[in-house]
Amino acid sequence: MSKNIIKATDASFEADVLQAPGVVLVDFWAEWCGPCRALAPILDGLADEYPEIRVVKVNSDENRAVSEQCKVRGLPSLLLFVDGVERERVLGLTSKTRLAALVDQHLEA
């Protein structure tokens, strides 16, 4: 896992995501989820290529409170926050190109 990725928990989610300035991309995942495992290297690359954003991973099985709070219904779920406000949501495995386009859109705004 990239050194630029933060692991958040129920206890740290508010500080790591909701109070963080700028663009934060949150990956809700689980160990048993094949598409989640396939998405991991894509997020590693994104975190390394975009040091100006924060990439956060939340294990949904271990952090059920924040998963419920964010209304996560499927995995992987990617939520993009800007200054603590959810702006985008992507459900399922997606491409690095699509994620980069989403990030670019919100960095330029």
C-alpha positions as CSV (number, residue, x, y, z in Angstrom):
1,M,0.0,0.0,0.0
2,S,1.2,3.5,-0.9
3,K,2.7,5.6,2.0
4,N,0.3,8.3,0.8
5,I,-2.8,6.3,1.8
6,I,-4.4,6.8,5.2
7,K,-6.3,4.1,7.0
8,A,-9.3,5.6,8.8
9,T,-11.5,4.1,11.5
10,D,-14.8,4.9,13.1
11,A,-12.8,6.9,15.6
12,S,-10.6,8.8,13.2
13,F,-13.0,9.3,10.2
14,E,-14.2,12.8,11.3
15,A,-10.6,14.1,11.6
16,D,-9.2,12.2,8.6
17,V,-12.0,13.0,6.2
18,L,-14.7,15.4,7.4
19,Q,-12.4,18.0,8.9
20,A,-9.7,17.6,6.2
21,P,-9.3,20.6,3.8
22,G,-9.3,20.0,0.1
23,V,-10.1,16.8,-1.9
24,V,-10.4,13.5,0.0
25,L,-11.1,10.2,-1.8
26,V,-12.4,7.5,0.6
27,D,-12.4,3.8,-0.4
28,F,-14.8,1.7,1.6
29,W,-13.6,-1.9,1.2
30,A,-13.4,-5.4,2.8
31,E,-10.9,-8.2,2.8
32,W,-13.3,-10.7,1.2
33,C,-14.2,-8.3,-1.7
34,G,-12.4,-9.3,-5.0
35,P,-13.2,-6.0,-6.8
36,C,-11.8,-4.2,-3.7
37,R,-8.5,-6.1,-4.0
38,A,-8.4,-5.2,-7.7
39,L,-9.0,-1.5,-7.0
40,A,-6.1,-1.3,-4.4
41,P,-3.2,-0.9,-6.9
42,I,-5.3,1.7,-8.8
43,L,-5.7,3.7,-5.6
44,D,-2.0,3.3,-4.8
45,G,-1.1,4.8,-8.1
46,L,-3.6,7.6,-7.7
47,A,-2.3,8.5,-4.2
48,D,1.3,8.6,-5.6
49,E,0.4,10.7,-8.6
50,Y,-1.8,13.2,-6.7
51,P,0.0,14.1,-3.5
52,E,-2.2,17.1,-3.2
53,I,-5.2,15.0,-2.4
54,R,-5.8,12.6,0.6
55,V,-6.7,9.0,-0.2
56,V,-8.3,7.2,2.7
57,K,-9.2,3.6,3.1
58,V,-11.9,2.4,5.5
59,N,-12.4,-1.3,6.1
60,S,-16.2,-1.6,6.2
61,D,-16.3,-4.8,8.2
62,E,-14.2,-3.3,11.0
63,N,-15.8,0.2,10.9
64,R,-19.5,-0.4,10.6
65,A,-20.6,2.9,12.2
66,V,-18.9,5.1,9.6
67,S,-20.0,2.8,6.8
68,E,-23.6,3.2,8.0
69,Q,-23.2,7.0,8.5
70,C,-22.0,7.3,4.9
71,K,-24.8,5.0,3.7
72,V,-22.4,2.5,2.1
73,R,-24.5,-0.2,0.5
74,G,-22.0,-2.0,-1.7
75,L,-18.3,-2.6,-2.0
76,P,-16.1,-1.1,-3.1
77,S,-17.6,2.3,-2.6
78,L,-15.6,5.4,-3.4
79,L,-16.7,8.7,-1.9
80,L,-15.1,12.0,-2.9
81,F,-15.2,14.8,-0.4
82,V,-14.3,18.4,-0.9
83,D,-13.7,20.3,2.3
84,G,-15.7,17.7,4.3
85,V,-18.7,17.6,1.9
86,E,-19.5,14.6,-0.2
87,R,-19.4,15.6,-3.9
88,E,-19.2,12.3,-5.8
89,R,-19.9,8.6,-5.2
90,V,-18.6,5.7,-7.4
91,L,-19.8,2.2,-6.7
92,G,-17.8,-0.8,-7.8
93,L,-14.5,-1.3,-9.6
94,T,-13.6,1.6,-11.8
95,S,-10.6,2.7,-13.9
96,K,-7.8,4.9,-12.9
97,T,-8.7,7.1,-15.8
98,R,-12.2,7.7,-14.5
99,L,-10.9,8.4,-10.9
100,A,-8.2,10.8,-12.2
101,A,-10.9,12.7,-14.2
102,L,-13.0,13.0,-11.1
103,V,-10.1,14.2,-9.0
104,D,-9.0,16.7,-11.7
105,Q,-12.6,18.0,-11.9
106,H,-12.6,18.9,-8.2
107,L,-9.1,20.1,-8.1
108,E,-9.8,22.6,-10.8
109,A,-13.1,23.8,-9.2
